Amino acid sequence: MFELIKSMTFALVMVPVVTAGILCLIYGFGELFNMISRIGHSEK
């Protein structure tokens, strides 16, 4: 029973952590592509 509670707690803790990580990755890629597109536009 304790193992089940422990694994459930671990899952509940990991869900927001993983969600935040994915959001940070998406935001980071967005910033990266914005920088690349700015460099491309400034050359023209």
CHARMM internal coordinates of N, CA and C (Angstrom, degrees):
IC EDIT
DIST 1 N 1 CA 1.4715
DIST 1 CA 1 C 1.5356
ANGL 1 N 1 CA 1 C 110.67
DIST 1 C 2 N 1.3483
ANGL 1 CA 1 C 2 N 115.74
DIHE 1 N 1 CA 1 C 2 N -43.20
DIST 2 N 2 CA 1.4678
ANGL 1 C 2 N 2 CA 120.37
DIHE 1 CA 1 C 2 N 2 CA -179.94
DIST 2 CA 2 C 1.5254
ANGL 2 N 2 CA 2 C 111.22
DIHE 1 C 2 N 2 CA 2 C -63.35
DIST 2 C 3 N 1.3333
ANGL 2 CA 2 C 3 N 116.11
DIHE 2 N 2 CA 2 C 3 N -38.09
DIST 3 N 3 CA 1.4801
ANGL 2 C 3 N 3 CA 120.48
DIHE 2 CA 2 C 3 N 3 CA 178.52
DIST 3 CA 3 C 1.5259
ANGL 3 N 3 CA 3 C 110.77
DIHE 2 C 3 N 3 CA 3 C -61.15
DIST 3 C 4 N 1.3330
ANGL 3 CA 3 C 4 N 116.25
DIHE 3 N 3 CA 3 C 4 N -41.13
DIST 4 N 4 CA 1.4699
ANGL 3 C 4 N 4 CA 121.53
DIHE 3 CA 3 C 4 N 4 CA 179.26
DIST 4 CA 4 C 1.5285
ANGL 4 N 4 CA 4 C 110.55
DIHE 3 C 4 N 4 CA 4 C -62.58
DIST 4 C 5 N 1.3362
ANGL 4 CA 4 C 5 N 116.11
DIHE 4 N 4 CA 4 C 5 N -46.32
DIST 5 N 5 CA 1.4708
ANGL 4 C 5 N 5 CA 121.30
DIHE 4 CA 4 C 5 N 5 CA 179.07
DIST 5 CA 5 C 1.5275
ANGL 5 N 5 CA 5 C 110.00
DIHE 4 C 5 N 5 CA 5 C -62.22
DIST 5 C 6 N 1.3430
ANGL 5 CA 5 C 6 N 116.01
DIHE 5 N 5 CA 5 C 6 N -41.66
DIST 6 N 6 CA 1.4625
ANGL 5 C 6 N 6 CA 120.78
DIHE 5 CA 5 C 6 N 6 CA -179.62
DIST 6 CA 6 C 1.5243
ANGL 6 N 6 CA 6 C 111.23
DIHE 5 C 6 N 6 CA 6 C -63.46
DIST 6 C 7 N 1.3274
ANGL 6 CA 6 C 7 N 116.86
DIHE 6 N 6 CA 6 C 7 N -44.26
DIST 7 N 7 CA 1.4678
ANGL 6 C 7 N 7 CA 120.53
DIHE 6 CA 6 C 7 N 7 CA -179.79
DIST 7 CA 7 C 1.5338
ANGL 7 N 7 CA 7 C 111.20
DIHE 6 C 7 N 7 CA 7 C -68.63
DIST 7 C 8 N 1.3311
ANGL 7 CA 7 C 8 N 117.22
DIHE 7 N 7 CA 7 C 8 N -36.26
DIST 8 N 8 CA 1.4643
ANGL 7 C 8 N 8 CA 121.04
DIHE 7 CA 7 C 8 N 8 CA 177.18
DIST 8 CA 8 C 1.5307
ANGL 8 N 8 CA 8 C 110.56
DIHE 7 C 8 N 8 CA 8 C -65.15
DIST 8 C 9 N 1.3287
ANGL 8 CA 8 C 9 N 116.60
DIHE 8 N 8 CA 8 C 9 N -42.34
DIST 9 N 9 CA 1.4658
ANGL 8 C 9 N 9 CA 121.53
DIHE 8 CA 8 C 9 N 9 CA 178.08
DIST 9 CA 9 C 1.5177
ANGL 9 N 9 CA 9 C 110.07
DIHE 8 C 9 N 9 CA 9 C -62.70
DIST 9 C 10 N 1.3332
ANGL 9 CA 9 C 10 N 116.39
DIHE 9 N 9 CA 9 C 10 N -43.81
DIST 10 N 10 CA 1.4664
ANGL 9 C 10 N 10 CA 121.63
DIHE 9 CA 9 C 10 N 10 CA 178.45
DIST 10 CA 10 C 1.5232
ANGL 10 N 10 CA 10 C 110.64
DIHE 9 C 10 N 10 CA 10 C -59.93
DIST 10 C 11 N 1.3363
ANGL 10 CA 10 C 11 N 116.65
DIHE 10 N 10 CA 10 C 11 N -43.89
DIST 11 N 11 CA 1.4692
ANGL 10 C 11 N 11 CA 121.50
DIHE 10 CA 10 C 11 N 11 CA 179.36
DIST 11 CA 11 C 1.5332
ANGL 11 N 11 CA 11 C 110.31
DIHE 10 C 11 N 11 CA 11 C -63.84
DIST 11 C 12 N 1.3276
ANGL 11 CA 11 C 12 N 117.35
DIHE 11 N 11 CA 11 C 12 N -44.31
DIST 12 N 12 CA 1.4699
ANGL 11 C 12 N 12 CA 121.43
DIHE 11 CA 11 C 12 N 12 CA -179.70
DIST 12 CA 12 C 1.5233
ANGL 12 N 12 CA 12 C 111.69
DIHE 11 C 12 N 12 CA 12 C -64.44
DIST 12 C 13 N 1.3356
ANGL 12 CA 12 C 13 N 117.26
DIHE 12 N 12 CA 12 C 13 N -34.37
DIST 13 N 13 CA 1.4648
ANGL 12 C 13 N 13 CA 121.29
DIHE 12 CA 12 C 13 N 13 CA 178.12
DIST 13 CA 13 C 1.5271
ANGL 13 N 13 CA 13 C 110.32
DIHE 12 C 13 N 13 CA 13 C -73.28
DIST 13 C 14 N 1.3311
ANGL 13 CA 13 C 14 N 117.03
DIHE 13 N 13 CA 13 C 14 N -38.87
DIST 14 N 14 CA 1.4660
ANGL 13 C 14 N 14 CA 121.01
DIHE 13 CA 13 C 14 N 14 CA -175.47
DIST 14 CA 14 C 1.5265
ANGL 14 N 14 CA 14 C 112.95
DIHE 13 C 14 N 14 CA 14 C -72.67
DIST 14 C 15 N 1.3379
ANGL 14 CA 14 C 15 N 118.44
DIHE 14 N 14 CA 14 C 15 N -30.20
DIST 15 N 15 CA 1.4746
ANGL 14 C 15 N 15 CA 121.02
DIHE 14 CA 14 C 15 N 15 CA -176.89
DIST 15 CA 15 C 1.5331
ANGL 15 N 15 CA 15 C 112.27
DIHE 14 C 15 N 15 CA 15 C -57.49
DIST 15 C 16 N 1.3455
ANGL 15 CA 15 C 16 N 120.39
DIHE 15 N 15 CA 15 C 16 N -53.70
DIST 16 N 16 CA 1.4763
ANGL 15 C 16 N 16 CA 118.91
DIHE 15 CA 15 C 16 N 16 CA 178.33
DIST 16 CA 16 C 1.5182
ANGL 16 N 16 CA 16 C 113.24
DIHE 15 C 16 N 16 CA 16 C -65.90
DIST 16 C 17 N 1.3398
ANGL 16 CA 16 C 17 N 117.61
DIHE 16 N 16 CA 16 C 17 N -32.36
DIST 17 N 17 CA 1.4679
ANGL 16 C 17 N 17 CA 121.47
DIHE 16 CA 16 C 17 N 17 CA 179.25
DIST 17 CA 17 C 1.5247
ANGL 17 N 17 CA 17 C 109.88
DIHE 16 C 17 N 17 CA 17 C -64.33
DIST 17 C 18 N 1.3358
ANGL 17 CA 17 C 18 N 116.39
DIHE 17 N 17 CA 17 C 18 N -47.55
DIST 18 N 18 CA 1.4693
ANGL 17 C 18 N 18 CA 121.15
DIHE 17 CA 17 C 18 N 18 CA 179.61
DIST 18 CA 18 C 1.5307
ANGL 18 N 18 CA 18 C 110.17
DIHE 17 C 18 N 18 CA 18 C -65.39
DIST 18 C 19 N 1.3328
ANGL 18 CA 18 C 19 N 116.47
DIHE 18 N 18 CA 18 C 19 N -42.36
DIST 19 N 19 CA 1.4705
ANGL 18 C 19 N 19 CA 120.83
DIHE 18 CA 18 C 19 N 19 CA 178.67
DIST 19 CA 19 C 1.5268
ANGL 19 N 19 CA 19 C 110.48
DIHE 18 C 19 N 19 CA 19 C -59.70
DIST 19 C 20 N 1.3337
ANGL 19 CA 19 C 20 N 117.06
DIHE 19 N 19 CA 19 C 20 N -46.27
DIST 20 N 20 CA 1.4663
ANGL 19 C 20 N 20 CA 121.62
DIHE 19 CA 19 C 20 N 20 CA 178.95
DIST 20 CA 20 C 1.5257
ANGL 20 N 20 CA 20 C 110.44
DIHE 19 C 20 N 20 CA 20 C -62.90
DIST 20 C 21 N 1.3304
ANGL 20 CA 20 C 21 N 116.94
DIHE 20 N 20 CA 20 C 21 N -40.03
DIST 21 N 21 CA 1.4651
ANGL 20 C 21 N 21 CA 120.90
DIHE 20 CA 20 C 21 N 21 CA 178.48
DIST 21 CA 21 C 1.5144
ANGL 21 N 21 CA 21 C 112.02
DIHE 20 C 21 N 21 CA 21 C -62.15
DIST 21 C 22 N 1.3309
ANGL 21 CA 21 C 22 N 116.86
DIHE 21 N 21 CA 21 C 22 N -43.90
DIST 22 N 22 CA 1.4718
ANGL 21 C 22 N 22 CA 121.31
DIHE 21 CA 21 C 22 N 22 CA 179.48
DIST 22 CA 22 C 1.5336
ANGL 22 N 22 CA 22 C 109.84
DIHE 21 C 22 N 22 CA 22 C -64.91
DIST 22 C 23 N 1.3324
ANGL 22 CA 22 C 23 N 117.21
DIHE 22 N 22 CA 22 C 23 N -42.98
DIST 23 N 23 CA 1.4704
ANGL 22 C 23 N 23 CA 120.79
DIHE 22 CA 22 C 23 N 23 CA 178.60
DIST 23 CA 23 C 1.5267
ANGL 23 N 23 CA 23 C 110.90
DIHE 22 C 23 N 23 CA 23 C -61.93
DIST 23 C 24 N 1.3412
ANGL 23 CA 23 C 24 N 117.11
DIHE 23 N 23 CA 23 C 24 N -41.26
DIST 24 N 24 CA 1.4696
ANGL 23 C 24 N 24 CA 121.03
DIHE 23 CA 23 C 24 N 24 CA 177.97
DIST 24 CA 24 C 1.5187
ANGL 24 N 24 CA 24 C 110.78
DIHE 23 C 24 N 24 CA 24 C -63.89
DIST 24 C 25 N 1.3386
ANGL 24 CA 24 C 25 N 117.20
DIHE 24 N 24 CA 24 C 25 N -40.15
DIST 25 N 25 CA 1.4685
ANGL 24 C 25 N 25 CA 120.84
DIHE 24 CA 24 C 25 N 25 CA 178.06
DIST 25 CA 25 C 1.5272
ANGL 25 N 25 CA 25 C 110.86
DIHE 24 C 25 N 25 CA 25 C -62.63
DIST 25 C 26 N 1.3364
ANGL 25 CA 25 C 26 N 116.54
DIHE 25 N 25 CA 25 C 26 N -45.55
DIST 26 N 26 CA 1.4724
ANGL 25 C 26 N 26 CA 120.98
DIHE 25 CA 25 C 26 N 26 CA -179.83
DIST 26 CA 26 C 1.5314
ANGL 26 N 26 CA 26 C 109.71
DIHE 25 C 26 N 26 CA 26 C -62.41
DIST 26 C 27 N 1.3393
ANGL 26 CA 26 C 27 N 117.01
DIHE 26 N 26 CA 26 C 27 N -44.96
DIST 27 N 27 CA 1.4614
ANGL 26 C 27 N 27 CA 121.48
DIHE 26 CA 26 C 27 N 27 CA 179.20
DIST 27 CA 27 C 1.5282
ANGL 27 N 27 CA 27 C 110.32
DIHE 26 C 27 N 27 CA 27 C -62.71
DIST 27 C 28 N 1.3326
ANGL 27 CA 27 C 28 N 116.19
DIHE 27 N 27 CA 27 C 28 N -43.52
DIST 28 N 28 CA 1.4654
ANGL 27 C 28 N 28 CA 121.05
DIHE 27 CA 27 C 28 N 28 CA 179.21
DIST 28 CA 28 C 1.5181
ANGL 28 N 28 CA 28 C 112.11
DIHE 27 C 28 N 28 CA 28 C -61.43
DIST 28 C 29 N 1.3344
ANGL 28 CA 28 C 29 N 116.98
DIHE 28 N 28 CA 28 C 29 N -44.66
DIST 29 N 29 CA 1.4728
ANGL 28 C 29 N 29 CA 120.67
DIHE 28 CA 28 C 29 N 29 CA 177.94
DIST 29 CA 29 C 1.5249
ANGL 29 N 29 CA 29 C 110.70
DIHE 28 C 29 N 29 CA 29 C -64.21
DIST 29 C 30 N 1.3319
ANGL 29 CA 29 C 30 N 117.74
DIHE 29 N 29 CA 29 C 30 N -38.39
DIST 30 N 30 CA 1.4613
ANGL 29 C 30 N 30 CA 121.77
DIHE 29 CA 29 C 30 N 30 CA 177.77
DIST 30 CA 30 C 1.5196
ANGL 30 N 30 CA 30 C 111.30
DIHE 29 C 30 N 30 CA 30 C -61.28
DIST 30 C 31 N 1.3339
ANGL 30 CA 30 C 31 N 116.65
DIHE 30 N 30 CA 30 C 31 N -45.80
DIST 31 N 31 CA 1.4681
ANGL 30 C 31 N 31 CA 121.13
DIHE 30 CA 30 C 31 N 31 CA 178.18
DIST 31 CA 31 C 1.5240
ANGL 31 N 31 CA 31 C 110.75
DIHE 30 C 31 N 31 CA 31 C -63.02
DIST 31 C 32 N 1.3262
ANGL 31 CA 31 C 32 N 115.94
DIHE 31 N 31 CA 31 C 32 N -41.51
DIST 32 N 32 CA 1.4696
ANGL 31 C 32 N 32 CA 121.37
DIHE 31 CA 31 C 32 N 32 CA -179.53
DIST 32 CA 32 C 1.5238
ANGL 32 N 32 CA 32 C 110.45
DIHE 31 C 32 N 32 CA 32 C -61.20
DIST 32 C 33 N 1.3396
ANGL 32 CA 32 C 33 N 116.93
DIHE 32 N 32 CA 32 C 33 N -47.78
DIST 33 N 33 CA 1.4632
ANGL 32 C 33 N 33 CA 120.66
DIHE 32 CA 32 C 33 N 33 CA -179.37
DIST 33 CA 33 C 1.5292
ANGL 33 N 33 CA 33 C 111.27
DIHE 32 C 33 N 33 CA 33 C -67.43
DIST 33 C 34 N 1.3464
ANGL 33 CA 33 C 34 N 117.45
DIHE 33 N 33 CA 33 C 34 N -33.03
DIST 34 N 34 CA 1.4674
ANGL 33 C 34 N 34 CA 120.50
DIHE 33 CA 33 C 34 N 34 CA 175.27
DIST 34 CA 34 C 1.5219
ANGL 34 N 34 CA 34 C 110.61
DIHE 33 C 34 N 34 CA 34 C -62.51
DIST 34 C 35 N 1.3308
ANGL 34 CA 34 C 35 N 116.81
DIHE 34 N 34 CA 34 C 35 N -43.77
DIST 35 N 35 CA 1.4667
ANGL 34 C 35 N 35 CA 121.21
DIHE 34 CA 34 C 35 N 35 CA 178.51
DIST 35 CA 35 C 1.5256
ANGL 35 N 35 CA 35 C 110.49
DIHE 34 C 35 N 35 CA 35 C -62.54
DIST 35 C 36 N 1.3337
ANGL 35 CA 35 C 36 N 116.65
DIHE 35 N 35 CA 35 C 36 N -44.78
DIST 36 N 36 CA 1.4711
ANGL 35 C 36 N 36 CA 121.24
DIHE 35 CA 35 C 36 N 36 CA -179.82
DIST 36 CA 36 C 1.5272
ANGL 36 N 36 CA 36 C 110.25
DIHE 35 C 36 N 36 CA 36 C -62.26
DIST 36 C 37 N 1.3325
ANGL 36 CA 36 C 37 N 117.13
DIHE 36 N 36 CA 36 C 37 N -44.30
DIST 37 N 37 CA 1.4703
ANGL 36 C 37 N 37 CA 120.27
DIHE 36 CA 36 C 37 N 37 CA -178.47
DIST 37 CA 37 C 1.5321
ANGL 37 N 37 CA 37 C 110.71
DIHE 36 C 37 N 37 CA 37 C -67.50
DIST 37 C 38 N 1.3415
ANGL 37 CA 37 C 38 N 117.21
DIHE 37 N 37 CA 37 C 38 N -34.83
DIST 38 N 38 CA 1.4691
ANGL 37 C 38 N 38 CA 120.38
DIHE 37 CA 37 C 38 N 38 CA 177.00
DIST 38 CA 38 C 1.5236
ANGL 38 N 38 CA 38 C 110.47
DIHE 37 C 38 N 38 CA 38 C -64.14
DIST 38 C 39 N 1.3362
ANGL 38 CA 38 C 39 N 116.54
DIHE 38 N 38 CA 38 C 39 N -43.16
DIST 39 N 39 CA 1.4682
ANGL 38 C 39 N 39 CA 121.27
DIHE 38 CA 38 C 39 N 39 CA 178.82
DIST 39 CA 39 C 1.5335
ANGL 39 N 39 CA 39 C 109.38
DIHE 38 C 39 N 39 CA 39 C -62.36
DIST 39 C 40 N 1.3291
ANGL 39 CA 39 C 40 N 116.54
DIHE 39 N 39 CA 39 C 40 N -43.53
DIST 40 N 40 CA 1.4648
ANGL 39 C 40 N 40 CA 121.09
DIHE 39 CA 39 C 40 N 40 CA 179.62
DIST 40 CA 40 C 1.5156
ANGL 40 N 40 CA 40 C 112.29
DIHE 39 C 40 N 40 CA 40 C -63.05
DIST 40 C 41 N 1.3465
ANGL 40 CA 40 C 41 N 117.36
DIHE 40 N 40 CA 40 C 41 N -38.79
DIST 41 N 41 CA 1.4665
ANGL 40 C 41 N 41 CA 120.42
DIHE 40 CA 40 C 41 N 41 CA -178.41
DIST 41 CA 41 C 1.5281
ANGL 41 N 41 CA 41 C 111.68
DIHE 40 C 41 N 41 CA 41 C -74.45
DIST 41 C 42 N 1.3359
ANGL 41 CA 41 C 42 N 117.15
DIHE 41 N 41 CA 41 C 42 N -33.65
DIST 42 N 42 CA 1.4685
ANGL 41 C 42 N 42 CA 119.93
DIHE 41 CA 41 C 42 N 42 CA -177.38
DIST 42 CA 42 C 1.5312
ANGL 42 N 42 CA 42 C 111.79
DIHE 41 C 42 N 42 CA 42 C -69.27
DIST 42 C 43 N 1.3350
ANGL 42 CA 42 C 43 N 117.30
DIHE 42 N 42 CA 42 C 43 N -26.33
DIST 43 N 43 CA 1.4686
ANGL 42 C 43 N 43 CA 120.85
DIHE 42 CA 42 C 43 N 43 CA -179.97
DIST 43 CA 43 C 1.5285
ANGL 43 N 43 CA 43 C 112.02
DIHE 42 C 43 N 43 CA 43 C -71.83
DIST 43 C 44 N 1.3415
ANGL 43 CA 43 C 44 N 117.21
DIHE 43 N 43 CA 43 C 44 N -28.21
DIST 44 N 44 CA 1.4834
ANGL 43 C 44 N 44 CA 120.07
DIHE 43 CA 43 C 44 N 44 CA -175.65
DIST 44 CA 44 C 1.5244
ANGL 44 N 44 CA 44 C 112.81
DIHE 43 C 44 N 44 CA 44 C -72.76
END
COOR INIT
IC SEED 1 N 1 CA 1 C
IC BUILD
